[in-house]
Amino acid sequence: MRGGGGCLSHFFLLFLGKVRILGCSWQPLSFAHFYAILSGFSRKPRRLLWIFFVVLAWSLWLIRNKLTVESKVIRQPADMLYKMLICLQLWKLNSRAKDKEGIEWMAGELRALYLSMAPVTNEA
């Protein structure tokens, strides 16, 4: 990811196209393609997808900064989902009342996905 904005962009679009939380199988080829896909949704789902997009982008930005500034690499892919969950919970605090239910649903889906990916610790 270091120094290669194209690589990060490709990872982002691939992740967005494959992510389970959205329950879809589309794979946008560019931001313009992603924007065109979103324009086909009605108002509330489109707004929630934008919230998800911003949370994903912000989480990637934080991970990228940790890598480039502090040379810290995330330990496992599930850590990114954890960062997304934290961002989503913070977003919910200041969101519109009509969006809070959808944000809570997304947070629940992220929690489930995180738990399915997080390593199992063997405590004896």
N, CA and C atoms as a LAMMPS dump frame, in Angstrom:
ITEM: TIMESTEP
0
ITEM: NUMBER OF ATOMS
372
ITEM: BOX BOUNDS ff ff ff
-5.0000000000000000e+02 5.0000000000000000e+02
-5.0000000000000000e+02 5.0000000000000000e+02
-5.0000000000000000e+02 5.0000000000000000e+02
ITEM: ATOMS id mol type element x y z
1 1 1 N 0.82 -1.199 0
2 1 2 C 0 0 0
3 1 3 C 0.858 1.253 0
4 2 1 N 2.081 1.152 0.423
5 2 2 C 2.93 2.32 0.552
6 2 3 C 3.212 2.951 -0.805
7 3 1 N 2.907 4.268 -0.91
8 3 2 C 3.231 5.005 -2.111
9 3 3 C 2.369 4.677 -3.32
10 4 1 N 1.429 3.788 -3.233
11 4 2 C 0.645 3.405 -4.388
12 4 3 C -0.828 3.674 -4.195
13 5 1 N -1.25 4.883 -4.542
14 5 2 C -2.66 5.231 -4.392
15 5 3 C -3.549 4.331 -5.228
16 6 1 N -3.06 3.868 -6.376
17 6 2 C -3.845 2.988 -7.23
18 6 3 C -4.122 1.658 -6.57
19 7 1 N -3.14 1.144 -5.849
20 7 2 C -3.297 -0.122 -5.152
21 7 3 C -4.357 0.005 -4.062
22 8 1 N -4.314 1.094 -3.305
23 8 2 C -5.287 1.322 -2.258
24 8 3 C -6.678 1.503 -2.859
25 9 1 N -6.757 2.225 -3.962
26 9 2 C -8.034 2.429 -4.639
27 9 3 C -8.597 1.099 -5.117
28 10 1 N -7.745 0.251 -5.687
29 10 2 C -8.191 -1.048 -6.168
30 10 3 C -8.686 -1.904 -5
31 11 1 N -7.941 -1.902 -3.899
32 11 2 C -8.345 -2.661 -2.719
33 11 3 C -9.701 -2.182 -2.221
34 12 1 N -9.874 -0.86 -2.167
35 12 2 C -11.13 -0.286 -1.695
36 12 3 C -12.301 -0.725 -2.567
37 13 1 N -12.164 -0.614 -3.87
38 13 2 C -13.26 -0.982 -4.771
39 13 3 C -13.54 -2.483 -4.72
40 14 1 N -12.501 -3.279 -4.605
41 14 2 C -12.691 -4.728 -4.492
42 14 3 C -13.415 -5.066 -3.196
43 15 1 N -12.982 -4.452 -2.097
44 15 2 C -13.614 -4.705 -0.809
45 15 3 C -15.071 -4.264 -0.831
46 16 1 N -15.326 -3.095 -1.384
47 16 2 C -16.69 -2.572 -1.443
48 16 3 C -17.586 -3.475 -2.279
49 17 1 N -17.057 -4.024 -3.342
50 17 2 C -17.854 -4.898 -4.191
51 17 3 C -18.127 -6.257 -3.572
52 18 1 N -17.256 -6.709 -2.712
53 18 2 C -17.386 -8.049 -2.146
54 18 3 C -17.954 -8.079 -0.732
55 19 1 N -18.025 -6.928 -0.08
56 19 2 C -18.372 -6.915 1.34
57 19 3 C -19.758 -7.503 1.601
58 20 1 N -19.837 -8.355 2.584
59 20 2 C -21.07 -9.077 2.891
60 20 3 C -22.167 -8.174 3.443
61 21 1 N -21.783 -7.143 4.149
62 21 2 C -22.774 -6.307 4.82
63 21 3 C -23.771 -5.68 3.846
64 22 1 N -23.348 -5.386 2.63
65 22 2 C -24.252 -4.758 1.669
66 22 3 C -25.177 -5.765 1.013
67 23 1 N -24.864 -7.036 1.13
68 23 2 C -25.715 -8.076 0.564
69 23 3 C -25.845 -7.976 -0.95
70 24 1 N -24.78 -7.582 -1.609
71 24 2 C -24.829 -7.439 -3.063
72 24 3 C -23.575 -8.056 -3.676
73 25 1 N -23.612 -8.209 -4.983
74 25 2 C -22.468 -8.827 -5.646
75 25 3 C -21.836 -7.903 -6.682
76 26 1 N -22.267 -6.641 -6.754
77 26 2 C -21.676 -5.766 -7.759
78 26 3 C -20.259 -5.387 -7.392
79 27 1 N -19.475 -5.138 -8.428
80 27 2 C -18.082 -4.741 -8.257
81 27 3 C -17.828 -3.489 -9.086
82 28 1 N -17.868 -2.321 -8.449
83 28 2 C -17.625 -1.098 -9.21
84 28 3 C -16.202 -1.067 -9.748
85 29 1 N -16.058 -0.578 -10.969
86 29 2 C -14.756 -0.52 -11.62
87 29 3 C -14.038 0.788 -11.349
88 30 1 N -14.777 1.783 -10.875
89 30 2 C -14.217 3.093 -10.581
90 30 3 C -15.177 3.81 -9.636
91 31 1 N -14.763 4.973 -9.166
92 31 2 C -15.656 5.744 -8.318
93 31 3 C -16.885 6.188 -9.112
94 32 1 N -16.693 6.547 -10.372
95 32 2 C -17.823 6.964 -11.214
96 32 3 C -18.831 5.819 -11.365
97 33 1 N -18.341 4.616 -11.513
98 33 2 C -19.202 3.45 -11.616
99 33 3 C -19.946 3.219 -10.294
100 34 1 N -19.239 3.357 -9.176
101 34 2 C -19.85 3.244 -7.849
102 34 3 C -20.952 4.287 -7.685
103 35 1 N -20.671 5.52 -8.091
104 35 2 C -21.651 6.604 -7.994
105 35 3 C -22.882 6.29 -8.848
106 36 1 N -22.668 5.759 -10.028
107 36 2 C -23.791 5.398 -10.904
108 36 3 C -24.637 4.295 -10.278
109 37 1 N -24.007 3.329 -9.641
110 37 2 C -24.75 2.257 -8.971
111 37 3 C -25.596 2.834 -7.844
112 38 1 N -25.003 3.712 -7.054
113 38 2 C -25.739 4.303 -5.932
114 38 3 C -26.915 5.151 -6.39
115 39 1 N -26.794 5.786 -7.537
116 39 2 C -27.888 6.642 -8.012
117 39 3 C -29.139 5.832 -8.325
118 40 1 N -29.001 4.527 -8.466
119 40 2 C -30.152 3.671 -8.72
120 40 3 C -30.934 3.305 -7.465
121 41 1 N -30.396 3.614 -6.294
122 41 2 C -31.085 3.309 -5.043
123 41 3 C -32.02 4.443 -4.655
124 42 1 N -33.049 4.11 -3.888
125 42 2 C -33.937 5.156 -3.381
126 42 3 C -33.226 5.939 -2.284
127 43 1 N -33.852 7.006 -1.82
128 43 2 C -33.209 7.981 -0.945
129 43 3 C -32.572 7.389 0.326
130 44 1 N -33.342 6.676 1.162
131 44 2 C -32.795 6.192 2.438
132 44 3 C -31.691 5.155 2.248
133 45 1 N -31.905 4.114 1.429
134 45 2 C -30.797 3.161 1.229
135 45 3 C -29.558 3.831 0.642
136 46 1 N -29.757 4.799 -0.253
137 46 2 C -28.616 5.492 -0.853
138 46 3 C -27.851 6.279 0.222
139 47 1 N -28.572 6.947 1.114
140 47 2 C -27.93 7.703 2.188
141 47 3 C -27.141 6.763 3.11
142 48 1 N -27.726 5.606 3.427
143 48 2 C -27.025 4.644 4.285
144 48 3 C -25.795 4.064 3.589
145 49 1 N -25.895 3.85 2.285
146 49 2 C -24.724 3.371 1.534
147 49 3 C -23.615 4.423 1.515
148 50 1 N -24.003 5.706 1.424
149 50 2 C -22.994 6.767 1.484
150 50 3 C -22.332 6.801 2.854
151 51 1 N -23.127 6.602 3.905
152 51 2 C -22.557 6.555 5.254
153 51 3 C -21.552 5.404 5.329
154 52 1 N -21.937 4.245 4.802
155 52 2 C -21.038 3.091 4.803
156 52 3 C -19.771 3.412 4.012
157 53 1 N -19.919 4.064 2.878
158 53 2 C -18.783 4.455 2.043
159 53 3 C -17.825 5.367 2.818
160 54 1 N -18.376 6.357 3.503
161 54 2 C -17.54 7.3 4.258
162 54 3 C -16.821 6.583 5.406
163 55 1 N -17.534 5.706 6.103
164 55 2 C -16.926 4.947 7.196
165 55 3 C -15.805 4.054 6.663
166 56 1 N -16.029 3.405 5.553
167 56 2 C -15.006 2.562 4.941
168 56 3 C -13.802 3.395 4.51
169 57 1 N -14.059 4.515 3.841
170 57 2 C -12.968 5.377 3.371
171 57 3 C -12.166 5.934 4.55
172 58 1 N -12.861 6.363 5.608
173 58 2 C -12.171 6.913 6.765
174 58 3 C -11.327 5.837 7.451
175 59 1 N -11.855 4.636 7.564
176 59 2 C -11.109 3.542 8.182
177 59 3 C -9.859 3.207 7.37
178 60 1 N -10 3.17 6.054
179 60 2 C -8.834 2.921 5.192
180 60 3 C -7.8 4.033 5.345
181 61 1 N -8.28 5.27 5.46
182 61 2 C -7.379 6.408 5.62
183 61 3 C -6.597 6.284 6.937
184 62 1 N -7.281 5.928 8.015
185 62 2 C -6.612 5.766 9.309
186 62 3 C -5.571 4.649 9.263
187 63 1 N -5.914 3.541 8.629
188 63 2 C -4.98 2.416 8.503
189 63 3 C -3.791 2.811 7.644
190 64 1 N -4.045 3.525 6.559
191 64 2 C -2.977 3.996 5.68
192 64 3 C -2.037 4.928 6.426
193 65 1 N -2.597 5.842 7.226
194 65 2 C -1.753 6.761 7.996
195 65 3 C -0.897 6.02 9.009
196 66 1 N -1.468 5.029 9.686
197 66 2 C -0.686 4.226 10.632
198 66 3 C 0.485 3.558 9.913
199 67 1 N 0.227 3.084 8.702
200 67 2 C 1.263 2.401 7.934
201 67 3 C 2.349 3.374 7.482
202 68 1 N 1.96 4.488 6.898
203 68 2 C 2.95 5.392 6.32
204 68 3 C 3.645 6.271 7.351
205 69 1 N 2.944 6.697 8.395
206 69 2 C 3.54 7.599 9.376
207 69 3 C 4.239 6.83 10.49
208 70 1 N 3.577 5.8 11.014
209 70 2 C 4.125 5.077 12.162
210 70 3 C 4.7 3.711 11.795
211 71 1 N 4.628 3.33 10.535
212 71 2 C 5.083 2.017 10.056
213 71 3 C 4.423 0.867 10.802
214 72 1 N 3.164 1.05 11.178
215 72 2 C 2.412 -0.003 11.862
216 72 3 C 1.432 -0.639 10.887
217 73 1 N 1.509 -1.949 10.785
218 73 2 C 0.633 -2.708 9.897
219 73 3 C -0.444 -3.362 10.752
220 74 1 N -1.676 -3.387 10.246
221 74 2 C -2.717 -4.05 11.018
222 74 3 C -2.361 -5.528 11.145
223 75 1 N -2.7 -6.1 12.293
224 75 2 C -2.326 -7.489 12.567
225 75 3 C -3.129 -8.477 11.748
226 76 1 N -4.38 -8.153 11.48
227 76 2 C -5.264 -9.068 10.759
228 76 3 C -6.348 -8.255 10.051
229 77 1 N -6.934 -8.778 8.982
230 77 2 C -7.98 -8.049 8.255
231 77 3 C -9.178 -7.677 9.132
232 78 1 N -9.469 -8.488 10.136
233 78 2 C -10.606 -8.192 11.005
234 78 3 C -10.423 -6.877 11.751
235 79 1 N -9.167 -6.44 11.923
236 79 2 C -8.924 -5.162 12.604
237 79 3 C -9.509 -3.988 11.832
238 80 1 N -9.546 -4.098 10.517
239 80 2 C -10.158 -3.033 9.721
240 80 3 C -11.659 -2.961 10.013
241 81 1 N -12.302 -4.114 10.126
242 81 2 C -13.727 -4.127 10.447
243 81 3 C -13.977 -3.517 11.815
244 82 1 N -13.062 -3.765 12.742
245 82 2 C -13.178 -3.182 14.074
246 82 3 C -13.096 -1.655 13.996
247 83 1 N -12.155 -1.147 13.195
248 83 2 C -12.049 0.306 12.998
249 83 3 C -13.323 0.86 12.376
250 84 1 N -13.865 0.14 11.408
251 84 2 C -15.106 0.579 10.767
252 84 3 C -16.248 0.619 11.772
253 85 1 N -16.301 -0.367 12.637
254 85 2 C -17.35 -0.425 13.646
255 85 3 C -17.255 0.762 14.601
256 86 1 N -16.062 1.101 15.019
257 86 2 C -15.878 2.263 15.897
258 86 3 C -16.335 3.537 15.193
259 87 1 N -15.92 3.722 13.932
260 87 2 C -16.322 4.912 13.165
261 87 3 C -17.838 4.965 12.995
262 88 1 N -18.441 3.833 12.732
263 88 2 C -19.888 3.778 12.542
264 88 3 C -20.625 4.134 13.827
265 89 1 N -20.124 3.66 14.956
266 89 2 C -20.755 3.996 16.231
267 89 3 C -20.627 5.483 16.531
268 90 1 N -19.489 6.076 16.206
269 90 2 C -19.329 7.519 16.397
270 90 3 C -20.244 8.303 15.465
271 91 1 N -20.393 7.82 14.231
272 91 2 C -21.271 8.473 13.264
273 91 3 C -22.715 8.454 13.764
274 92 1 N -23.112 7.351 14.353
275 92 2 C -24.494 7.195 14.818
276 92 3 C -24.866 8.251 15.844
277 93 1 N -23.917 8.644 16.687
278 93 2 C -24.198 9.625 17.731
279 93 3 C -24.73 10.946 17.169
280 94 1 N -24.228 11.352 16.018
281 94 2 C -24.613 12.64 15.427
282 94 3 C -25.494 12.509 14.193
283 95 1 N -26.027 11.336 13.946
284 95 2 C -26.826 11.142 12.732
285 95 3 C -28.294 11.498 12.974
286 96 1 N -29.016 11.583 11.891
287 96 2 C -30.453 11.852 11.95
288 96 3 C -31.166 10.67 12.599
289 97 1 N -32.248 10.968 13.273
290 97 2 C -33.02 9.908 13.949
291 97 3 C -33.47 8.838 12.96
292 98 1 N -33.848 9.26 11.748
293 98 2 C -34.34 8.295 10.766
294 98 3 C -33.238 7.388 10.209
295 99 1 N -31.97 7.767 10.403
296 99 2 C -30.861 6.941 9.928
297 99 3 C -30.33 6 11
298 100 1 N -30.639 6.266 12.255
299 100 2 C -30.032 5.503 13.357
300 100 3 C -30.349 4.012 13.297
301 101 1 N -31.561 3.651 12.905
302 101 2 C -31.908 2.23 12.814
303 101 3 C -31.056 1.526 11.756
304 102 1 N -30.896 2.159 10.606
305 102 2 C -30.07 1.585 9.544
306 102 3 C -28.608 1.499 9.935
307 103 1 N -28.127 2.509 10.648
308 103 2 C -26.738 2.5 11.106
309 103 3 C -26.54 1.398 12.138
310 104 1 N -27.52 1.23 13.016
311 104 2 C -27.428 0.156 14.015
312 104 3 C -27.425 -1.214 13.33
313 105 1 N -28.222 -1.359 12.278
314 105 2 C -28.225 -2.619 11.519
315 105 3 C -26.845 -2.864 10.905
316 106 1 N -26.268 -1.819 10.283
317 106 2 C -24.933 -1.972 9.69
318 106 3 C -23.911 -2.341 10.751
319 107 1 N -24.006 -1.706 11.93
320 107 2 C -23.068 -2.006 13.015
321 107 3 C -23.213 -3.464 13.452
322 108 1 N -24.438 -3.945 13.533
323 108 2 C -24.659 -5.345 13.893
324 108 3 C -24.064 -6.296 12.865
325 109 1 N -24.224 -5.964 11.588
326 109 2 C -23.642 -6.791 10.529
327 109 3 C -22.114 -6.769 10.58
328 110 1 N -21.549 -5.585 10.859
329 110 2 C -20.095 -5.493 10.984
330 110 3 C -19.591 -6.3 12.179
331 111 1 N -20.332 -6.235 13.294
332 111 2 C -19.951 -7.027 14.471
333 111 3 C -19.923 -8.518 14.129
334 112 1 N -20.978 -8.977 13.467
335 112 2 C -21.054 -10.397 13.098
336 112 3 C -19.92 -10.78 12.149
337 113 1 N -19.646 -9.921 11.179
338 113 2 C -18.557 -10.197 10.238
339 113 3 C -17.214 -10.19 10.962
340 114 1 N -17.031 -9.24 11.872
341 114 2 C -15.792 -9.171 12.65
342 114 3 C -15.606 -10.45 13.463
343 115 1 N -16.651 -10.876 14.15
344 115 2 C -16.552 -12.081 14.98
345 115 3 C -16.273 -13.324 14.146
346 116 1 N -16.794 -13.348 12.91
347 116 2 C -16.537 -14.51 12.053
348 116 3 C -15.097 -14.53 11.531
349 117 1 N -14.436 -13.362 11.502
350 117 2 C -13.07 -13.269 10.983
351 117 3 C -12.012 -13.225 12.075
352 118 1 N -12.396 -12.799 13.269
353 118 2 C -11.424 -12.638 14.353
354 118 3 C -10.868 -14.005 14.738
355 119 1 N -9.585 -14.055 15.024
356 119 2 C -8.979 -15.338 15.403
357 119 3 C -9.509 -15.802 16.753
358 120 1 N -9.601 -17.087 16.896
359 120 2 C -10.04 -17.689 18.162
360 120 3 C -8.817 -17.82 19.046
361 121 1 N -8.924 -17.333 20.274
362 121 2 C -7.817 -17.468 21.195
363 121 3 C -8.043 -18.689 22.067
364 122 1 N -7.025 -19.474 22.196
365 122 2 C -7.09 -20.698 23.025
366 122 3 C -6.564 -20.38 24.417
367 123 1 N -7.469 -20.142 25.324
368 123 2 C -7.068 -19.867 26.707
369 123 3 C -7.249 -21.142 27.511
370 124 1 N -6.185 -21.584 28.121
371 124 2 C -6.248 -22.823 28.904
372 124 3 C -6.114 -22.536 30.37
